[in-house]
Amino acid sequence: MPRAIIVGASRGLGLGLVEEFARRGWEVLGTVRNEASAPELGQLALGGKARVEQLDVTDRASAERLRDLLKDEPPFDLLFMNAGVGHPRGETVLTASDDEAWTQFRTNAVGSVRTAEILVDLVRPGQGVVAFMTSRLGSVTDKTSDHADLYSASKAALNSLTRSFTARHAGKGLSVLSLHPGWVRTELGGDGAPIEVEDSVPGLADIVEKARGTGRHAFLDYKGQTLPW
């Protein structure tokens, strides 16, 4: 039975990924910052479909605690870094507060990749996948508007750090995926988004399963289309 860690699984895409991989027969561990704020994931855990552990990607110590908790278990086949925050509503790089601006980079870029660095040795060498939930808005090539400038920049930074991550761990034979889920109707995506979680996550799971053992690094959307960096 393949094993997965979904980081940032309290709701939305993260919760959907837990449900999807569990449905496919994976053993799934979902992480949350606060278990009390994740009742749906808690119900999955009570039903034996998932396991829940605490993790905050902006807190190095919590990632180290999770690593130490899991280090003697069988290796995981997937580490999926989904945790992130959305653009501060109505703000720009000029009007956002310093805390709003730095939170984008601390959570979406630095926290995500640093947590992956701490947990990467839990992933099965040669067969495992490390996936980062990014966005097409992080493509510098495609960036032709001022929409969500801080969020876009944080995802561009994530993509760059992911490339460094891939180079650093090249000898492990891991597949590293930077995945765009589409504009999905979640708390982050908003009510106007045209794609449902149920439309996005099966495609993301298909991509992960096909990538196992390939050792590839790619920037893809949920339909498997290659995106420009």
HUFENRA-V83850 format. One record per residue. N is the residue number from 1. OMEGA is omega in whole degrees, 0 to 359 (999 if undefined). D_LAST is the distance of its C-alpha to the last C-alpha in Angstrom with 1 decimal. Layout:
N:OMEGA:D_LAST
N:OMEGA:D_LAST
This chain:
1:178:33.9
2:186:30.2
3:183:29.4
4:167:26.6
5:175:25.9
6:182:24.2
7:184:23.6
8:190:24.1
9:186:26.3
10:184:28.8
11:172:27.8
12:183:25.3
13:180:22.5
14:177:23.7
15:178:27.2
16:178:26.2
17:177:24.4
18:181:27.6
19:183:29.7
20:181:27.7
21:176:27.6
22:179:31.3
23:180:32.1
24:176:30.7
25:177:33.0
26:168:30.8
27:191:32.3
28:172:30.2
29:177:30.2
30:180:28.7
31:178:28.5
32:174:29.4
33:183:30.1
34:184:33.5
35:181:35.2
36:182:37.5
37:183:34.6
38:185:33.5
39:182:36.5
40:177:34.8
41:177:33.2
42:178:36.6
43:176:38.3
44:180:36.0
45:179:37.1
46:178:40.7
47:178:40.5
48:183:39.3
49:182:35.9
50:174:33.9
51:183:34.4
52:174:33.5
53:182:32.9
54:177:32.2
55:173:29.0
56:186:27.5
57:177:24.1
58:182:25.1
59:182:28.3
60:184:28.0
61:181:31.5
62:176:31.0
63:179:28.2
64:177:30.6
65:179:33.4
66:177:31.5
67:182:30.6
68:178:34.3
69:188:35.5
70:192:33.5
71:181:33.7
72:178:36.8
73:174:35.7
74:183:34.3
75:178:30.6
76:179:27.9
77:180:25.8
78:166:23.0
79:184:21.8
80:181:19.8
81:183:18.7
82:186:19.1
83:179:20.8
84:177:19.5
85:180:20.9
86:179:20.3
87:177:20.2
88:190:23.7
89:176:25.3
90:184:26.2
91:175:25.0
92:177:22.7
93:179:21.8
94:189:25.2
95:180:27.3
96:175:25.9
97:178:28.1
98:182:27.1
99:178:27.3
100:181:25.1
101:184:22.4
102:178:22.6
103:178:22.8
104:184:19.3
105:181:18.0
106:183:20.9
107:189:20.4
108:186:16.7
109:187:15.3
110:182:18.2
111:182:20.5
112:184:18.3
113:177:17.2
114:177:20.7
115:177:22.4
116:178:20.4
117:181:21.6
118:186:25.1
119:190:25.2
120:181:23.3
121:174:26.7
122:186:27.8
123:184:25.4
124:178:27.0
125:175:26.0
126:183:25.1
127:189:24.8
128:179:23.1
129:168:19.8
130:183:18.0
131:178:15.8
132:176:14.1
133:180:14.3
134:180:11.3
135:173:10.6
136:177:8.8
137:177:10.1
138:177:7.8
139:178:4.9
140:179:6.1
141:184:6.2
142:187:8.2
143:183:10.1
144:177:13.5
145:179:16.0
146:183:17.6
147:175:17.6
148:189:17.5
149:181:16.3
150:178:17.1
151:179:15.6
152:181:12.3
153:180:12.4
154:178:13.6
155:173:10.8
156:177:8.3
157:176:11.0
158:180:11.2
159:179:7.7
160:179:8.9
161:177:12.3
162:177:11.4
163:177:10.3
164:178:13.6
165:181:15.4
166:180:14.6
167:183:15.9
168:185:18.9
169:184:20.0
170:183:19.3
171:184:23.1
172:179:23.5
173:180:22.0
174:167:20.0
175:181:17.3
176:184:14.4
177:170:12.6
178:193:10.0
179:175:11.7
180:186:11.8
181:191:15.6
182:177:15.9
183:192:18.0
184:181:20.8
185:177:24.3
186:176:24.7
187:179:26.0
188:184:22.5
189:178:21.5
190:183:24.9
191:182:27.6
192:182:26.0
193:185:23.1
194:187:23.7
195:176:22.7
196:175:25.1
197:183:24.3
198:176:26.3
199:187:24.1
200:191:20.8
201:177:22.0
202:178:23.5
203:178:20.3
204:180:18.5
205:177:21.6
206:181:21.7
207:179:18.2
208:184:19.4
209:179:22.7
210:183:21.3
211:184:19.1
212:177:22.1
213:182:23.2
214:182:20.4
215:184:18.8
216:169:15.3
217:185:11.9
218:174:9.5
219:190:7.2
220:169:10.0
221:187:12.1
222:175:15.8
223:179:16.9
224:180:14.9
225:178:12.7
226:179:9.4
227:178:6.5
228:178:3.8
229:999:0.0
